[in-house]
Amino acid sequence: MSNVKTATRNALDRVLRIADARVITQREELVTQRQYARVVQNLYDIHIEHVFPALREREGRLPLISKLIGTEISEAMHLLHWLQNAQDSGEGDVVEMGVAQGSTSALLANEIMNSGRHLWLYDSFQGLSRPTAEDRLIDDIEGRGTMHSYESAMSFPQDLVRKRLTSVGFPFDRLHIVAGFIAEELRDLPDVVAFAYLDFDLYKPILTGLRLLGSRTRPGSILMVDDYGYFSSGPEQAVRDFLAEDDRFDLVVGPRNAGHFCALLRR
Ligand SMILES: C[S@@+](CC[C@H](N)C(=O)[O-])C[C@H]1O[C@@H](n2cnc3c(N)ncnc32)[C@H](O)[C@@H]1O
């Protein structure tokens, strides 16, 4: 590296140190990506061998798992397991509520590519809605200090999601992107839901999503909820309140060392 480049890099490093970050070259980034891809492959193989031996292979899955943001590999493996079970048990579409930049949406799309099922994606594309009293801050994941300051956080443009789904080749005539804050009056919904991943992070939208989707499930459908007992107390409370209203589901809480999620299995 030339002296000018080295000096520039050192100067930038000194500034970035404040944010606990450092400059890396494109070459270093490539090496890091390759190392990470190997780690993902190893963790994937371990899960298949020891935890989910019945999970069938799917082309293109590993690179999409590597690109997940904020979802641990162990949680992704549970998602794939429940998605397969829900698909094997019968008809219905697949839903994600709270899609952010669409990395989990791309994984779901790839899994159902040849099934003829539709993919329904819901997001405000304006970030989190206003937290309510049920949302107590448990984990201050972005260091914002208060629950209230998370309103509007995690906002991404819808275009980003479309680009991701284009890159996996999911047919647009089976894709429904429903933009806006989730509301009980929403009618743009699948007739039957086989599997849903609810990741709105907060009490009110999760409870609304569970109510909207719960009535469209059939025996064998699975509703998976992220952030159960993590970030905000809201998602866990929403699941409890929903189960008090609708007793047709069994609750399975994900193992604590695998992430923070649960699944509602429709009897
Ligand atoms: C944690 S992110 C979703 C992450 C995504 N599932 C993934 O795996 O990459 C939460 C998303 O929920 C959306 N959201 C939060 N509250 C909402 C609401 N009331 N209505 C619609 N979208 C909402 C936010 O815009 C944000 O994109």
The ligand as an SDF file (V2000), in Angstrom:
LIG
                    3D

 27 29  0  0  0  0  0  0  0  0999 V2000
  -36.9050   -6.2530   12.9880 C   0  0  0  0  0  0  0  0  0  0  0  0
  -37.4730   -5.5530   11.5320 S   0  0  0  0  0  0  0  0  0  0  0  0
  -37.8710   -6.9560   10.5350 C   0  0  0  0  0  0  0  0  0  0  0  0
  -36.6760   -7.8080   10.1770 C   0  0  0  0  0  0  0  0  0  0  0  0
  -36.9430   -8.8520    9.1300 C   0  0  0  0  0  0  0  0  0  0  0  0
  -38.0140   -9.7350    9.5030 N   0  0  0  0  0  0  0  0  0  0  0  0
  -35.7050   -9.6790    8.8790 C   0  0  0  0  0  0  0  0  0  0  0  0
  -35.6740  -10.8560    9.2860 O   0  0  0  0  0  0  0  0  0  0  0  0
  -34.7510   -9.1720    8.2850 O   0  0  0  0  0  0  0  0  0  0  0  0
  -39.0360   -4.9360   11.9870 C   0  0  0  0  0  0  0  0  0  0  0  0
  -39.8400   -4.3700   10.8270 C   0  0  0  0  0  0  0  0  0  0  0  0
  -41.1840   -4.2090   11.2450 O   0  0  0  0  0  0  0  0  0  0  0  0
  -41.7210   -3.0400   10.6360 C   0  0  0  0  0  0  0  0  0  0  0  0
  -42.8340   -2.5790   11.4880 N   0  0  0  0  0  0  0  0  0  0  0  0
  -42.7840   -2.3170   12.8130 C   0  0  0  0  0  0  0  0  0  0  0  0
  -43.9820   -1.9380   13.2740 N   0  0  0  0  0  0  0  0  0  0  0  0
  -44.8350   -2.0100   12.2230 C   0  0  0  0  0  0  0  0  0  0  0  0
  -46.2350   -1.7760   12.0820 C   0  0  0  0  0  0  0  0  0  0  0  0
  -46.9940   -1.3940   13.1100 N   0  0  0  0  0  0  0  0  0  0  0  0
  -46.7810   -1.9540   10.8620 N   0  0  0  0  0  0  0  0  0  0  0  0
  -46.0220   -2.3170    9.7940 C   0  0  0  0  0  0  0  0  0  0  0  0
  -44.6890   -2.5460    9.8790 N   0  0  0  0  0  0  0  0  0  0  0  0
  -44.0880   -2.3860   11.0780 C   0  0  0  0  0  0  0  0  0  0  0  0
  -40.5690   -2.0880   10.5520 C   0  0  0  0  0  0  0  0  0  0  0  0
  -40.7340   -1.1600    9.4970 O   0  0  0  0  0  0  0  0  0  0  0  0
  -39.3650   -3.0080   10.3250 C   0  0  0  0  0  0  0  0  0  0  0  0
  -39.0440   -3.0980    8.9670 O   0  0  0  0  0  0  0  0  0  0  0  0
  1  2  1  0
  2  3  1  0
  2 10  1  0
  3  4  1  0
  4  5  1  0
  5  6  1  0
  5  7  1  0
  7  8  2  0
  7  9  1  0
 10 11  1  0
 11 12  1  0
 11 26  1  0
 12 13  1  0
 13 14  1  0
 13 24  1  0
 14 15  1  0
 14 23  1  0
 15 16  2  0
 16 17  1  0
 17 18  1  0
 17 23  2  0
 18 19  1  0
 18 20  2  0
 20 21  1  0
 21 22  2  0
 22 23  1  0
 24 25  1  0
 24 26  1  0
 26 27  1  0
M  CHG  2   2   1   9  -1
M  END
$$$$
